[in-house]
Amino acid sequence: MVTDAATLSPAAIDDAAARIAPAVQVSPLQISQRLSDRFGGHVYLKREDQQAVRSYKIRGAYNVMSQLSADELARGVVAASAGNHAQGVAYAARQMGVSARIYVPTNTPKQKCDRIRWHGGEFVELIAIGETYDAAAAAALDDVARTGASWIHPFDDPRTAAGQGTIAREILSQLPSPPDLVVVPIGGGGCIAGIATYLSEHSPSTRLVGVEPTGAVSMSAALVEGGPVTLGEIDSFVDGAAVRRIGELGYRVLAGRRAGVAAHPDLPAGSTVRPGASLEAGQTQVLHVDEGAICSEMLDLYQDDGIVAEPAGTLAITALEHIHIDPEWTVVCLVSGGNNDVSRYGEIIERSLVHRGLKHYFLVNFPQEPGALRRFLDDVLGPDDDITLFEYVKRNNRETGAALVGIELGTPAGLSPLLARMDASRLSCDRLEPGSAAYRYLT
């Protein structure tokens, strides 16, 4: 594995652009009037979801594989991925006629697994193992050690980052003048490393913001601690960015840019900067956004713009509400991927409702007597409230029975009156707080 940041350069990115041209399209850069009106400035979307594999990952994968020797290609390639890098490797393998074994976490959405098989055809063997990218990567590296196959790293390789850095090259060619701000999602750090490297030379005044999901802040932790650290538990919902340990390459590049880190509850106090603070020209900052906020933006993109984006593909846009944007700025947000499984939309809607304060869960002890549920409906529920879930937890007590009750409110302001009516009733009602162990278990 190559991790020397010195070999990642603007010249390497220019070379990568020529190398990947047969497999990668220049993705559209589209103005979003909705986002411009909402956040200010002139907000553009870099539509990497329009690539053949529906993500930017084809850029890095193809750049690495096109540089392998004939002997290396004959031994085949191995990759690990949460889904998008795997599709890039699969696509390249089929184009080049190379055998590939691809390891993915067991919770990788079915849609991504199906697309990996479709892109790779007979040239790809898909192996699901472990619950995280890191577990899949460990199995893949064991394969490399046993077989001598070439390891195609999804982010911690200058060749991968150079391929992904071609995004910045395209952005600069698509605008009449350099952008004031570029917002990029962070998973393993390869994409932002490539983009930062190119902007540093060709548009040094451009501000750069990297965005992580709150449940997987590996870049933030590395910048705070002075080097990559392995996180404990992470939330794998944003599967394209759920990495326990940031790559050395991405860390070195952002540390070299003296990147600031927005406040996070799990990071040491005094080591962070205030989110929403105005960025100076050329400054770099790393932010985190809540998974529920990501879900809300995914739904807005789908319903208002007709864009199907996956959770990681929505990170950059979701962060705009935490960034001070001057009315005259040109802002570019990377829509990094559109591989979202339609079967996930139930969970996406649920997380969005919870984030917006519209969905709440309670454990309610009902007296086992006629009319108890009717009194709850009449005395506790408001005119705009709706029961979306009702399940008895246990009924082994003859006097009371606990039920898990999910309530959707008409507006977030309806919560206080609801809680007041619960207190006034003779029912015992315990609210389950999001993030608590009971909440995660019962929902």
Phi, psi and omega per residue, in radians:
M1 nan 2.326 -3.114
V2 -1.723 2.202 3.140
T3 -2.286 0.226 -3.111
D4 -1.286 1.905 -3.089
A5 -1.109 -0.403 -3.100
A6 -1.133 -0.442 -3.128
T7 -1.451 -0.083 3.029
L8 -1.633 1.987 -3.048
S9 -2.494 2.822 3.039
P10 -0.992 -0.634 3.114
A11 -1.134 -0.688 3.101
A12 -1.115 -0.601 3.117
I13 -1.230 -0.697 3.060
D14 -1.067 -0.747 3.104
D15 -1.112 -0.689 3.137
A16 -1.099 -0.658 -3.136
A17 -1.027 -0.742 3.111
A18 -1.211 -0.648 -3.069
R19 -1.191 -0.678 -3.043
I20 -1.605 -0.056 -3.066
A21 -0.925 -0.652 -3.136
P22 -1.136 -0.379 -3.036
A23 -1.975 -0.247 -3.001
V24 -2.125 2.322 3.073
Q25 -1.579 2.711 2.973
V26 -1.309 1.870 -3.018
S27 -1.260 2.634 -3.091
P28 -1.108 2.574 2.978
L29 -2.031 1.862 -2.959
Q30 -1.986 2.346 3.025
I31 -1.222 2.417 3.047
S32 -1.961 1.826 -3.139
Q33 -1.170 -0.609 3.133
R34 -1.058 -0.854 -3.113
L35 -1.262 -0.589 3.084
S36 -1.105 -0.759 3.124
D37 -1.165 -0.620 -3.065
R38 -1.329 -0.733 -3.001
F39 -1.922 -0.184 -3.083
G40 1.574 2.954 -3.115
G41 1.264 -2.926 3.103
H42 -2.050 1.775 -2.993
V43 -1.671 2.143 3.092
Y44 -1.928 2.615 3.066
L45 -1.954 2.155 3.045
K46 -1.554 1.887 -2.878
R47 -1.556 1.249 3.083
E48 -1.255 -0.213 3.020
D49 -1.173 -0.156 3.141
Q50 -1.585 -0.011 3.070
Q51 -1.154 2.879 -3.125
A52 -1.012 -0.570 3.128
V53 -1.760 0.189 3.069
R54 1.120 0.437 3.039
S55 -2.852 2.887 -3.138
Y56 -1.268 -0.175 -3.020
K57 -1.086 -0.391 3.084
I58 -1.033 -0.545 -3.088
R59 -1.085 -0.902 -3.115
G60 -1.218 -0.747 -3.106
A61 -1.087 -0.781 -3.101
Y62 -1.200 -0.643 3.138
N63 -1.114 -0.709 3.127
V64 -1.190 -0.881 -3.027
M65 -1.170 -0.532 3.138
S66 -1.281 -0.157 3.109
Q67 -1.783 -0.017 3.134
L68 -1.297 2.592 3.096
S69 -1.293 2.915 3.108
A70 -1.056 -0.673 3.125
D71 -1.147 -0.722 3.121
E72 -1.145 -0.714 3.116
L73 -1.130 -0.635 3.140
A74 -1.140 -0.554 3.117
R75 -1.378 -0.168 3.120
G76 1.502 3.032 -3.108
V77 -2.233 2.734 3.101
V78 -2.294 2.455 3.119
A79 -2.493 2.763 2.992
A80 -2.247 2.517 -3.024
S81 -2.901 2.699 2.969
A82 -1.438 -0.031 3.044
G83 2.539 -0.834 -3.022
N84 -1.333 -0.800 3.066
H85 -1.046 -0.648 3.121
A86 -1.054 -0.689 3.117
Q87 -1.168 -0.657 3.090
G88 -1.109 -0.771 3.101
V89 -1.122 -0.746 3.140
A90 -1.076 -0.758 3.132
Y91 -1.084 -0.825 3.140
A92 -1.124 -0.686 -3.131
A93 -1.075 -0.746 3.136
R94 -1.190 -0.722 -3.139
Q95 -1.099 -0.634 -3.061
M96 -1.674 -0.131 -3.103
G97 1.218 0.687 -3.070
V98 -1.935 2.414 3.081
S99 -1.293 2.352 -3.119
A100 -2.388 2.390 2.971
R101 -1.963 2.206 -3.027
I102 -2.141 2.177 -3.126
Y103 -1.790 2.295 3.122
V104 -2.297 2.699 3.043
P105 -1.117 2.692 -3.118
T106 -1.158 -0.363 -3.139
N107 -1.643 0.210 3.074
T108 -1.063 2.261 -3.119
P109 -0.925 2.468 -3.113
K110 -0.981 -0.646 -3.123
Q111 -1.020 -0.729 3.138
K112 -1.191 -0.716 3.118
C113 -1.086 -0.751 3.115
D114 -1.083 -0.704 -3.130
R115 -1.210 -0.616 3.084
I116 -1.050 -0.839 3.140
R117 -1.109 -0.688 -3.114
W118 -1.146 -0.780 -3.126
H119 -1.188 -0.667 -3.048
G120 -1.533 -0.470 -3.130
G121 0.976 -2.373 -3.060
E122 -1.251 -0.174 -3.082
F123 -1.531 -0.124 -3.016
V124 -2.118 2.346 2.950
E125 -1.926 2.161 -3.096
L126 -1.779 2.243 -3.095
I127 -2.208 2.069 3.124
A128 -1.693 2.189 -3.091
I129 -2.717 2.399 3.107
G130 1.309 2.948 -3.086
E131 -1.766 -0.116 -3.107
T132 -2.346 2.894 3.046
Y133 -0.999 -0.720 -3.059
D134 -1.076 -0.659 3.104
A135 -1.187 -0.719 3.104
A136 -1.133 -0.682 -3.141
A137 -1.123 -0.683 3.124
A138 -1.077 -0.729 3.118
A139 -1.167 -0.658 3.136
A140 -1.144 -0.745 3.138
L141 -1.140 -0.588 3.055
D142 -1.120 -0.682 3.081
D143 -1.058 -0.826 3.140
V144 -1.020 -0.751 -3.134
A145 -1.118 -0.615 -3.101
R146 -1.393 -0.635 -2.950
T147 -1.873 -0.317 -3.091
G148 1.375 0.192 3.094
A149 -1.185 2.811 -3.141
S150 -1.467 2.340 -3.106
W151 -1.564 2.067 3.131
I152 -1.773 1.641 -3.033
H153 -1.296 2.419 -3.108
P154 -1.288 -0.317 -3.103
F155 -2.646 -0.580 -2.970
D156 -1.624 0.949 -3.134
D157 -2.616 2.187 -3.126
P158 -0.977 -0.523 3.117
R159 -1.203 -0.699 3.061
T160 -1.118 -0.837 -3.108
A161 -1.124 -0.608 3.113
A162 -1.130 -0.723 3.081
G163 -1.064 -0.748 -3.131
Q164 -1.285 -0.463 3.094
G165 -1.171 -0.264 3.089
T166 -1.119 -0.282 3.048
I167 -1.054 -0.792 3.132
A168 -1.112 -0.704 3.110
R169 -1.017 -0.762 3.133
E170 -1.164 -0.758 -3.132
I171 -0.982 -0.809 -3.122
L172 -1.123 -0.560 3.135
S173 -1.371 -0.342 -3.076
Q174 -1.627 -0.163 -3.131
L175 -1.961 2.586 3.117
P176 -1.199 -0.419 3.085
S177 -2.555 2.766 -3.086
P178 -1.019 2.542 3.112
P179 -1.225 2.665 3.078
D180 -1.393 -0.486 -3.067
L181 -2.609 2.344 3.007
V182 -2.139 2.286 -3.103
V183 -2.047 2.210 -2.954
V184 -2.323 2.399 3.036
P185 -1.263 2.682 3.086
I186 -2.137 2.174 2.966
G187 -1.983 -1.505 3.070
G188 -1.604 -0.224 3.047
G189 1.790 -0.052 -3.118
G190 -1.192 -0.747 -3.102
C191 -1.131 -0.850 -3.121
I192 -1.181 -0.513 3.085
A193 -1.116 -0.791 3.135
G194 -1.151 -0.773 -3.139
I195 -1.130 -0.775 3.139
A196 -1.077 -0.711 -3.124
T197 -1.092 -0.760 -3.110
Y198 -1.237 -0.721 -3.141
L199 -1.152 -0.593 -3.102
S200 -1.003 -0.610 -3.127
E201 -1.639 -0.729 -2.980
H202 -1.687 -0.264 3.092
S203 -2.679 1.137 -3.014
P204 -1.118 -0.333 -3.137
S205 -1.479 -0.180 -3.127
T206 -1.193 2.275 3.061
R207 -1.356 2.560 -3.113
L208 -2.284 2.220 3.087
V209 -2.121 2.202 3.018
G210 -1.775 2.516 -3.015
V211 -2.225 2.240 3.073
E212 -2.034 2.687 2.982
P213 -1.277 2.537 -3.114
T214 -0.962 -0.534 -3.089
G215 -1.434 0.032 -3.122
A216 -2.717 1.330 -3.024
V217 -1.738 0.990 -3.043
S218 -1.214 -0.622 3.098
M219 -1.218 -0.773 3.111
S220 -1.007 -0.791 -3.134
A221 -1.090 -0.704 3.136
A222 -1.126 -0.737 -3.133
L223 -1.174 -0.583 3.102
V224 -1.271 -0.733 -3.042
E225 -1.503 -0.181 -3.136
G226 1.514 0.318 3.120
G227 2.908 2.791 -3.138
P228 -0.986 2.381 3.061
V229 -2.255 2.705 3.117
T230 -1.607 2.083 3.139
L231 -1.264 2.772 3.062
G232 -1.381 -2.024 3.115
E233 -1.277 2.397 3.041
I234 -2.223 2.738 3.080
D235 -1.586 2.056 -3.052
S236 -1.540 0.151 -3.102
F237 -1.024 -0.800 3.089
V238 -1.466 1.287 -2.917
D239 -1.041 -0.547 -3.133
G240 -1.274 -0.157 -3.124
A241 -2.314 0.241 -3.092
A242 -1.585 1.447 -3.098
V243 -2.092 2.243 -3.106
R244 -1.245 -0.551 -3.060
R245 -2.367 2.137 -3.133
I246 -1.188 2.655 3.103
G247 -1.213 2.590 3.098
E248 -1.045 -0.685 -3.090
L249 -1.109 -0.884 3.133
G250 -1.067 -0.711 3.119
Y251 -1.083 -0.821 -3.090
R252 -1.060 -0.726 -3.120
V253 -1.141 -0.808 -3.110
L254 -1.265 -0.615 3.077
A255 -1.120 -0.632 3.098
G256 -1.155 -0.431 3.081
R257 -1.582 0.096 3.138
R258 0.952 0.873 -3.103
A259 -1.140 2.374 3.021
G260 -1.541 2.764 -3.100
V261 -2.118 2.234 3.100
A262 -1.250 2.643 -3.063
A263 -0.973 2.423 3.109
H264 -2.499 2.389 -3.047
P265 -1.092 -0.409 -3.093
D266 -1.645 0.035 -3.134
L267 -1.833 2.669 -3.080
P268 -1.021 2.471 3.117
A269 -1.152 2.604 3.075
G270 1.440 -0.015 -3.094
S271 -1.887 0.142 -3.007
T272 -2.188 2.954 3.069
V273 -1.965 2.861 -3.071
R274 -1.373 2.186 3.077
P275 -1.128 2.545 -3.127
G276 1.569 -0.125 3.122
A277 -1.175 2.593 -3.123
S278 -1.184 2.317 -3.135
L279 -1.586 2.370 3.049
E280 -1.386 2.792 3.114
A281 -0.983 2.300 3.124
G282 1.404 -0.026 -3.082
Q283 -1.387 2.652 3.107
T284 -2.125 2.413 3.110
Q285 -2.452 2.591 3.069
V286 -1.989 2.186 3.140
L287 -2.020 2.898 2.988
H288 -2.238 2.591 3.135
V289 -2.282 2.579 -3.090
D290 -1.232 2.490 -3.135
E291 -1.058 -0.616 3.105
G292 -1.139 -0.666 3.082
A293 -1.136 -0.655 3.075
I294 -1.043 -0.775 -3.137
C295 -1.095 -0.716 3.120
S296 -1.074 -0.730 3.140
E297 -1.232 -0.606 3.057
M298 -1.012 -0.760 -3.138
L299 -1.183 -0.686 3.100
D300 -1.111 -0.754 3.120
L301 -1.054 -0.718 -3.117
Y302 -1.232 -0.847 -3.030
Q303 -1.334 -0.636 -3.052
D304 -1.676 -0.533 -3.033
D305 -2.036 -0.149 -3.111
G306 1.191 0.474 -3.133
I307 -1.862 2.140 3.061
V308 -1.615 1.840 -3.139
A309 -2.028 2.531 3.042
E310 -1.440 2.966 -3.116
P311 -0.946 -0.850 -3.140
A312 -1.125 -0.541 3.134
G313 -1.218 -0.230 -3.088
T314 -1.817 -0.089 -3.069
L315 -0.956 -0.848 -3.032
A316 -1.093 -0.758 -3.122
I317 -1.167 -0.710 -3.114
T318 -1.061 -0.526 -3.094
A319 -1.298 -0.234 -3.046
L320 -1.030 -0.566 -3.122
E321 -1.216 -0.199 3.120
H322 -1.809 0.112 -3.065
I323 -2.077 2.316 3.028
H324 -1.312 2.112 -3.104
I325 -2.051 2.123 3.084
D326 -1.230 2.490 -3.103
P327 -1.007 -0.419 -3.100
E328 -1.665 -0.055 -3.069
W329 -1.211 2.584 2.875
T330 -1.732 2.123 -3.043
V331 -2.075 2.337 3.088
V332 -2.088 2.179 3.072
C333 -1.937 2.289 3.133
L334 -1.482 1.989 2.963
V335 -1.514 1.659 -2.855
S336 -1.404 -0.339 -3.115
G337 -2.902 2.644 -3.141
G338 -2.228 0.453 -3.131
N339 -1.579 1.340 -3.139
N340 -1.962 2.270 3.141
D341 -1.374 2.205 -3.098
V342 -1.053 -0.456 -3.135
S343 -1.191 -0.235 -3.135
R344 -1.481 -0.159 -3.015
Y345 -1.140 -0.463 3.056
G346 -1.060 -0.814 3.104
E347 -1.181 -0.632 3.126
I348 -1.094 -0.783 3.113
I349 -1.115 -0.728 3.130
E350 -1.059 -0.865 -3.133
R351 -1.112 -0.624 3.111
S352 -1.142 -0.780 3.137
L353 -1.076 -0.733 3.114
V354 -1.116 -0.777 3.136
H355 -1.058 -0.681 -3.092
R356 -1.430 0.014 3.115
G357 1.344 0.390 -3.102
L358 -1.798 -0.275 -3.092
K359 -2.123 2.266 -3.105
H360 -2.450 2.648 -3.132
Y361 -2.145 2.528 -3.105
F362 -2.427 2.571 2.879
L363 -1.724 2.052 -3.067
V364 -2.018 2.195 3.074
N365 -1.597 1.851 -3.134
F366 -1.580 2.327 2.976
P367 -1.165 2.370 -3.118
Q368 -1.404 1.357 -3.136
E369 -2.591 2.697 -3.127
P370 -1.027 2.423 3.044
G371 1.529 -0.018 -3.086
A372 -1.114 -0.781 -3.137
L373 -1.172 -0.674 3.118
R374 -1.071 -0.726 3.121
R375 -1.118 -0.638 3.096
F376 -1.083 -0.782 3.141
L377 -1.122 -0.719 -3.066
D378 -1.379 -0.696 -2.980
D379 -1.683 -0.437 -3.034
V380 -1.842 -0.836 -3.093
L381 -1.230 2.411 3.061
G382 -1.480 3.000 -3.076
P383 -1.136 -0.418 -3.132
D384 -1.863 0.142 -3.134
D385 -1.602 2.621 -3.111
D386 -2.429 2.374 3.044
I387 -1.445 2.087 -3.137
T388 -1.845 -0.223 3.111
L389 -2.618 2.362 3.054
F390 -2.561 1.949 -3.139
E391 -2.413 2.221 3.015
Y392 -1.231 2.286 3.119
V393 -1.394 -0.768 3.057
K394 -2.777 2.667 -3.112
R395 -2.366 0.726 -3.107
N396 -1.686 0.127 3.080
N397 -1.936 2.227 -3.065
R398 -1.254 -0.328 -3.070
E399 -1.697 -0.648 -3.132
T400 -2.363 2.772 3.082
G401 -2.456 2.174 -3.117
A402 -1.458 2.385 3.124
A403 -2.253 2.460 3.004
L404 -1.518 2.101 -3.053
V405 -2.122 2.136 3.036
G406 -1.757 2.253 -3.088
I407 -2.180 2.256 3.049
E408 -1.823 2.200 -3.095
L409 -1.586 2.752 3.054
G410 -1.240 -0.668 3.088
T411 -2.500 2.751 3.097
P412 -1.027 -0.520 -3.130
A413 -1.150 -0.217 -3.124
G414 -1.334 -0.125 -3.084
L415 -1.199 -0.819 -3.100
S416 -1.038 -0.828 3.075
P417 -1.074 -0.632 3.111
L418 -1.097 -0.814 3.130
L419 -1.103 -0.632 3.110
A420 -1.139 -0.728 3.121
R421 -1.175 -0.603 3.080
M422 -1.127 -0.750 3.128
D423 -1.105 -0.601 -3.110
A424 -1.339 -0.362 -3.141
S425 -1.378 2.957 3.099
R426 -1.643 0.263 3.098
L427 -1.584 2.592 3.036
S428 -1.602 1.970 -3.068
C429 -2.136 2.090 3.113
D430 -1.960 2.151 3.122
R431 -1.407 2.359 3.069
L432 -1.594 2.049 -3.083
E433 -1.403 2.329 3.077
P434 -0.981 2.375 -3.140
G435 1.671 -0.325 3.131
S436 -1.282 2.798 -3.135
A437 -1.072 -0.736 3.134
A438 -1.114 -0.690 -3.135
Y439 -1.101 -0.829 -3.133
R440 -1.122 -0.617 -3.104
Y441 -1.260 -0.756 -3.008
L442 -1.471 -0.327 -3.115
T443 -1.934 nan nan
